[in-house]
Amino acid sequence: MEIYKVGELWYIKGKGDRMARIKIECETLSGALCWLVVFLDGSKYERISQKSSTVIEIEPGTHTLRFKDSGMFTKSKEIEFTLQEDDEKYVTVGCGISGYKIRTNDGLDDEIGRGAYLIDQSEELKNMIAAVVPDKEKVELALKGAFREYLVCTDKKVYVLKKGYMTGHTFGRGNFSIPYASVTNIEIDFHLGSGYFEISAAGLENKRLSYWASETERNPATQPNCIALTRACKDNFEKAKEFIIERISGVPVVSETKSSSIPEQIREYKALLDDGIISRDEFETKKTELLSK
């Protein structure tokens, strides 16, 4: 297969003479200076600036497209399509925190998630995920902090996994997990090249911590709900903060008025569970909270 460009057109020439055409338009991406990389049939061939487009001609048949926002960690999921001779396909792509928004002239209008973005590909991280995260949960984000400490987000929960002397786990490991519905806030405290990432929730005490603290109770690396940060990993954790806050905002909240009894509220959350709007873990968390009142 030969790929070449004439002016603003990309031509992908195979055996046939009658070709199909694809036009790809790039909308707003995750940052003002970002661009969109296009992968066709597994091969990278073009990058597109925001608010611009590219056109290719391609041999008829079944093909795949993937996209990569330069400000994001991973590519979009793959979309497959079939073109006949002289067919024209129009694809519009944008990107936000939740995923890639893709629209086509043949009816696709969907959020195509980015999938898991495992920044650290170490065997330790993979083994810890395999040991702690249930198979039924889908890993959507996994980051390494300053030491042997990891933030893992699935479609159900947030996990903080720790190993090693610097995190207070010379032997064994530390496992902290919390459903999105129970997270009240995410904070990043960062000064002079170091800091920490902190998950807040009811029942968790927020302490004044310091990356350089020698006392265990003030060291973020040893706290179950915190991860120590350096300048090298701060930007990734800023994106993780946005990711979790968006997931939190997507969890429905049932109005708890005086006229609504606890059994009625539980039934409302059960209806959300039955409709697939919230997870079983989120339902059980809210049920426990209501019954404890």
DOPAZA-976354 format. One record per residue (C-alpha): residue number from 1; y, z, x negated. Coordinates in steps of 0.1 Angstrom, whole numbers. Last residue first. Layout:
N
REC     k       Y       Z       X
REC   NUM       Y       Z       X
...
END
This chain:
293
REC     k       Y       Z       X
REC   293      79     606     286
REC   292      47     601     266
REC   291      33     578     293
REC   290      62     554     288
REC   289      58     552     250
REC   288      20     548     252
REC   287      24     520     277
REC   286      50     503     256
REC   285      27     504     225
REC   284      -3     493     246
REC   283      16     462     259
REC   282      29     452     224
REC   281      -7     455     210
REC   280     -21     434     239
REC   279       5     407     232
REC   278      35     398     253
REC   277      43     367     273
REC   276       7     358     279
REC   275      10     359     317
REC   274     -15     388     319
REC   273       6     407     292
REC   272      38     402     311
REC   271      21     414     343
REC   270       9     444     324
REC   269      45     451     313
REC   268      55     451     350
REC   267      25     474     359
REC   266      36     498     332
REC   265      71     499     346
REC   264      58     505     381
REC   263      36     534     368
REC   262      66     549     350
REC   261      88     547     382
REC   260     116     522     386
REC   259     145     537     406
REC   258     157     556     375
REC   257     160     523     356
REC   256     137     511     328
REC   255     144     474     327
REC   254     114     457     312
REC   253     121     443     277
REC   252     108     408     266
REC   251     100     403     230
REC   250     119     373     217
REC   249     147     394     202
REC   248     121     411     179
REC   247     107     377     167
REC   246     143     366     159
REC   245     149     398     140
REC   244     116     393     121
REC   243     126     358     109
REC   242     162     368     101
REC   241     149     396      79
REC   240     123     373      63
REC   239     152     349      54
REC   238     170     378      37
REC   237     137     387      21
REC   236     135     353       4
REC   235     171     357      -9
REC   234     163     391     -24
REC   233     133     381     -44
REC   232     148     372     -78
REC   231     177     396     -74
REC   230     153     426     -73
REC   229     139     443     -42
REC   228     119     474     -35
REC   227      99     473      -2
REC   226     102     498      26
REC   225      81     510      56
REC   224      55     530      36
REC   223      80     545      11
REC   222      67     545     -25
REC   221      86     514     -36
REC   220     117     526     -18
REC   219     121     556     -42
REC   218     139     586     -27
REC   217     109     607     -17
REC   216      91     598     -49
REC   215     119     611     -71
REC   214     126     588    -100
REC   213     153     569     -81
REC   212     163     535     -96
REC   211     157     514     -65
REC   210     176     541     -45
REC   209     170     555     -11
REC   208     190     573      15
REC   207     164     581      41
REC   206     157     567      75
REC   205     130     587      92
REC   204     104     567     112
REC   203      97     581     147
REC   202     112     552     165
REC   201     113     522     143
REC   200     132     509     112
REC   199     118     485      86
REC   198     136     486      52
REC   197     141     461      24
REC   196     153     475      -9
REC   195     179     473     -36
REC   194     186     457     -70
REC   193     211     434     -88
REC   192     242     455     -86
REC   191     238     466     -49
REC   190     213     457     -22
REC   189     204     476      11
REC   188     185     452      33
REC   187     180     464      69
REC   186     156     455      97
REC   185     160     472     131
REC   184     142     487     161
REC   183     107     475     155
REC   182      83     488     182
REC   181      80     455     201
REC   180      73     436     168
REC   179      41     456     164
REC   178      39     479     134
REC   177      18     480     103
REC   176      17     501      71
REC   175     -12     498      46
REC   174     -11     516      12
REC   173     -38     507     -13
REC   172     -67     523     -32
REC   171     -62     540     -66
REC   170     -29     541     -85
REC   169     -12     539     -51
REC   168      23     554     -56
REC   167      41     521     -54
REC   166      47     519     -92
REC   165      11     530     -98
REC   164      -5     501     -80
REC   163     -10     487     -45
REC   162      11     482     -14
REC   161       9     464      19
REC   160      38     464      44
REC   159      27     447      77
REC   158      46     433     106
REC   157      27     426     138
REC   156      15     401     164
REC   155      21     365     153
REC   154      17     377     117
REC   153      42     390      92
REC   152      32     402      58
REC   151      56     420      34
REC   150      40     427       1
REC   149      42     454     -26
REC   148      28     451     -62
REC   147      63     455     -76
REC   146      97     439     -69
REC   145      86     425     -35
REC   144      61     398     -27
REC   143      64     378       5
REC   142      40     367      33
REC   141      51     349      65
REC   140      33     334      95
REC   139      -2     350      92
REC   138     -21     343     125
REC   137     -39     373     140
REC   136     -74     370     154
REC   135     -89     374     119
REC   134     -75     409     117
REC   133     -51     416      88
REC   132     -62     443      64
REC   131     -89     431      41
REC   130     -82     394      42
REC   129     -45     400      38
REC   128     -52     422       8
REC   127     -75     396      -7
REC   126     -49     368      -3
REC   125     -22     390     -19
REC   124     -44     400     -48
REC   123     -55     364     -53
REC   122     -20     355     -61
REC   121      -2     327     -41
REC   120      31     345     -38
REC   119      54     326     -15
REC   118      30     323      13
REC   117      48     305      40
REC   116      25     305      70
REC   115      31     278      95
REC   114      64     260      98
REC   113      62     258     136
REC   112      67     226     155
REC   111      91     234     183
REC   110      86     206     209
REC   109      99     175     225
REC   108      73     148     222
REC   107      78     122     250
REC   106      75      88     235
REC   105     111      85     223
REC   104     106     114     199
REC   103     119     150     195
REC   102     112     175     168
REC   101     126     210     164
REC   100     112     225     132
REC    99     106     262     132
REC    98     118     296     144
REC    97     147     300     119
REC    96     162     266     127
REC    95     154     230     118
REC    94     163     196     132
REC    93     144     164     135
REC    92     149     133     157
REC    91     121     107     157
REC    90     124      72     171
REC    89      93      50     172
REC    88      94      12     175
REC    87      63      -9     182
REC    86      63     -45     169
REC    85      25     -44     162
REC    84       9     -12     176
REC    83      17      23     164
REC    82      -4      54     166
REC    81       9      90     161
REC    80       0     122     144
REC    79      22     152     138
REC    78      17     175     108
REC    77      30     210     108
REC    76      64     215      93
REC    75      67     219      56
REC    74      71     252      38
REC    73      96     277      23
REC    72     128     266      40
REC    71     162     256      26
REC    70     149     221      15
REC    69     138     214      51
REC    68     104     198      48
REC    67      90     173      73
REC    66      55     160      81
REC    65      45     126      96
REC    64      11     111     102
REC    63      -2      76     108
REC    62     -25      57     131
REC    61     -23      19     130
REC    60       4      -8     126
REC    59      17     -15      91
REC    58      50       2      85
REC    57      87      -6      86
REC    56     110      23      78
REC    55     144      34      90
REC    54     165      63      77
REC    53     190      86      93
REC    52     221     108      88
REC    51     236     139     103
REC    50     221     161      75
REC    49     210     142      44
REC    48     176     125      43
REC    47     150     126      16
REC    46     124      99      12
REC    45      89      89       0
REC    44      66     120      -1
REC    43      30     110       6
REC    42       7     127      30
REC    41       6      98      55
REC    40      44      99      56
REC    39      62     129      42
REC    38     100     132      49
REC    37     123     155      30
REC    36     152     168      50
REC    35     184     180      32
REC    34     201     214      28
REC    33     238     220      18
REC    32     250     233      51
REC    31     219     255      56
REC    30     189     257      79
REC    29     191     221      91
REC    28     214     203     116
REC    27     202     169     127
REC    26     182     143     108
REC    25     173     110     124
REC    24     141      91     117
REC    23     136      55     127
REC    22     101      41     127
REC    21      92       4     128
REC    20      60     -15     134
REC    19      49     -45     114
REC    18      34     -80     120
REC    17      26     -94      85
REC    16      -6     -75      79
REC    15     -23     -63      46
REC    14       0     -34      38
REC    13      37     -32      33
REC    12      57      -1      36
REC    11      94     -11      39
REC    10     122      14      37
REC     9     155       2      51
REC     8     190      13      40
REC     7     196     -15      16
REC     6     161     -29       8
REC     5     136      -2      -1
REC     4     100      -5     -14
REC     3      66      10      -7
REC     2      34     -11     -14
REC     1       0       0       0
END
